[in-house]
Amino acid sequence: MDIKKENVLAAYETARKAGADSTMKVLEQLFGEETFKPKDITERIKTFEDACRELGNGHPFVCAYRAWENGGLNGQEDIDAYLKLRIICAALNEGWEPQFTEDERRYYPWFWLYTQAEIDSMDEEERQDRRMMSTGDYQTDYAGFAFAISINAPSTAHADIGSRLCLKSDTLAVYCGKQFIDLWADFYLIRK
């Protein structure tokens, strides 16, 4: 029997769209799970649920999130968002973890945030130059790289990036910032 790869992939996609999990499992057993995974991680991780699937239910981050979720602790969107973002970042990193060596680069999505009054005071050209994005509840002009620091009297307060939210490339940092902007907004507590 001669089986063409494009036919197997088409059958898998048909089963996926129909919600035929058992058919998908049979195809995965016959041809291997890797055959059906999109090669690019940004194609595989579009939602929080995708990230959980990518890591698997036994991953410590997924287990911790499920315990948090089952604990019934409501009204703490920043903690919920952090637990979700560390799962997403781990999935996007595909096993890479920062080692904090001198020559290692780590990336993080940064946002330049404006108040509604600042946005309203911008002329049309400034708004277009800022490439406004909306989370639904909040608007931000930039999802890329920036740095913010808070300076107090004779000393400075400085916080760097949490290692669980580092990404292995600038491309992944920009993707994560844009694709999961609502979670980042919750993490930074910029929603009302």
Secondary structure, DSSP 8 states (H G I E B T S, - for coil): ----HHHHHHHHHHHHHHT-HHHHHHHHHHH-GGGGS-SSHHHH-SSHHHHHHHH-TTSHHHHHHHHHHHTT--S-HHHHHHHHHHHHHHHHHTT------TT---B--EEEE--HHHHHHS-HHHHHHTT-EE-SS-EEEEEE-----EEETTEEE-----GGG-BSSHHHHHHHHHHTHHHHHHHTT---
